[in-house]
Amino acid sequence: MTEMDNVSIKVIEDARSEAKRNITEAEEKAAGIIAEAASKIKEMNKAASAGAEGHYKKTLEMEVFKARSELEQKVLLAKLDIIDSIIAGARDKLSRLDKKGWEKFLAKMAKELDIGEGSYVIGKMEKALDDKTVSVIKGIKPANMKADFDRGLKITGGKAEILLSPENYLEMDVEDLRMEIASYIFDGGDR
């Protein structure tokens, strides 16, 4: 073998060694890049998972809040219906007062309104109300005119005119009554 052959073999061996080093170095770099990418993927997955969990919790909280609000609204409407039915029941009961009930009502109104004189007319459709029942209000006399209304008792004195009926009395106080009933229902009657 000649020296040229030795040099050629040396160059080839050096090239092979260099190629091996380059391949080893490239494999190490590739392994590092793959490990770094795997680490970044784990971090991204962890962040995405945390974000998804946070979004899920917020969505769940909003759905629970929405359901609770709808339920509270239904309960509120049911309570308002109860109030309306109580007031409707009171109206119905008051519209069917008997003579004794009218006497109590008129005596109370005469005292509250300080009625002491005037004339009265009984409503066209009143069955339980008559002159004897109205006589609990001292100082008023029957008027010489026909009724132009259906229910109650109209008392005229001087320039004042009052239409008394339990239903009208209830209507005057219906908002106060609603508030009182609502307070009892909503607060649980802690009075």
TAPE-V345055 format. One record per backbone hydrogen bond with DSSP energy under -0.5 kcal/mol. NH is the residue of the N-H (numbers start at 0). CO is the residue of the C=O. E is the energy in kcal/mol with one decimal. If there is no record, write none. Layout:
nh=[NH	NH]
co=[CO	CO]
e=[E	E]
//
This chain:
nh=[5	6	7	8	9	10	11	12	13	14	15	16	17	18	19	20	21	22	23	24	25	26	27	28	29	30	31	32	33	34	35	36	37	38	39	40	41	42	43	44	45	46	47	48	49	50	51	52	53	54	55	56	57	58	59	60	61	62	63	64	65	66	67	68	69	70	71	72	73	74	75	76	77	78	79	80	81	82	83	84	85	86	87	88	89	90	91	92	93	94	95	95	96	101	102	103	104	105	106	107	108	109	110	111	112	113	114	115	117	118	119	120	122	123	124	125	129	133	134	135	136	137	139	140	142	144	152	153	154	154	155	156	159	161	163	163	164	168	169	170	171	172	173	176	177	178	179	180	181	182	183	184	185	186	187	188	188	190]
co=[1	2	3	4	5	6	7	8	9	10	11	12	13	14	15	16	17	18	19	20	21	22	23	24	25	26	27	28	29	30	31	32	33	34	35	36	37	38	39	40	41	42	43	44	45	46	47	48	49	50	51	52	53	54	55	56	57	58	59	60	61	62	63	64	65	66	67	68	69	70	71	72	73	74	75	76	77	78	79	80	81	82	83	84	85	86	87	88	89	90	91	92	93	97	98	99	100	101	102	103	104	105	106	107	108	109	109	113	138	155	140	153	151	148	149	122	127	129	130	132	133	135	136	117	119	142	163	120	152	161	118	159	156	154	152	161	162	164	165	166	167	168	170	172	173	174	175	176	177	178	179	180	181	182	183	182	183	188]
e=[-2.2	-2.4	-2.5	-2.6	-2.5	-2.7	-2.5	-2.7	-2.7	-2.6	-2.6	-2.9	-2.9	-2.7	-2.6	-2.7	-2.8	-2.8	-3.0	-3.2	-2.8	-2.9	-2.5	-2.6	-2.9	-2.6	-2.4	-2.8	-2.9	-2.6	-2.7	-2.6	-2.7	-2.4	-2.5	-2.6	-2.4	-2.5	-2.9	-2.9	-2.8	-2.8	-2.9	-2.9	-2.6	-2.7	-2.8	-2.7	-2.7	-2.6	-2.8	-2.6	-2.5	-2.8	-3.0	-2.8	-2.5	-2.4	-2.7	-2.7	-2.7	-2.6	-2.8	-2.7	-2.4	-2.3	-2.8	-2.4	-2.2	-2.5	-2.5	-2.6	-2.3	-2.5	-2.6	-2.3	-2.0	-2.3	-2.6	-2.5	-2.3	-2.4	-2.6	-2.3	-2.1	-2.6	-2.6	-2.5	-2.6	-2.2	-0.6	-0.9	-1.2	-2.5	-2.6	-2.2	-2.4	-3.3	-2.4	-2.3	-2.6	-2.8	-1.8	-2.8	-3.2	-0.6	-1.9	-0.5	-1.0	-3.0	-2.2	-2.0	-2.9	-2.4	-2.5	-1.3	-0.5	-2.4	-1.2	-1.3	-2.4	-0.9	-1.0	-2.2	-2.8	-1.0	-2.9	-2.8	-0.6	-3.2	-3.1	-2.3	-2.0	-3.0	-3.8	-0.7	-0.5	-2.6	-2.5	-2.5	-2.2	-1.2	-0.8	-2.8	-2.9	-2.4	-2.4	-3.1	-3.1	-2.6	-2.1	-2.9	-3.5	-2.1	-0.6	-0.6	-1.0	-2.3]
//
